[in-house]
Amino acid sequence: MSADYLYSSKQKNPSRKTCEEIIKNILNREFEQFGKNSHFKRASDFITYFESLYPASPSLTKQVQRAISSLQLPRDKNGFFLINQTESEYNIELQRQELLKNTEIRMISSAATISYAQ
């Protein structure tokens, strides 16, 4: 797919599908550069970029909001969008982290009990 839709400056509002593709590209670049998303929490965080390509209007804002909603992106514990995981994958990762944390605490407790007993 060509990236021409990214450079169609100052034309009518993009379709929801186009907005979705642009948002995915933005989040993928963010992930490639920083390893995580630490800038985008809300649809309004994307508006500056869209307004550089299309005329600012309430309908543009609504279109971006619809695109964010339809993507159903999971969010991390700080509320930032995740592009590299599904909701279920993220929940599994959180469960694994919690289990690992609990296991480490039990192992440390056991080690401390054993060393005091000797």
Protein Blocks (a to p, Z undefined) as FASTA:
>chain_A
ZZklmmmghiacddfklmmmmmmmmmmmmmmmnopackbfbfklmmmmmmmmpccdfklm
mmmmmmmmmnopacdfkopacfkbcfklmmmmmmmmmmmmmmmmmmmmmmmmmmmmZZ
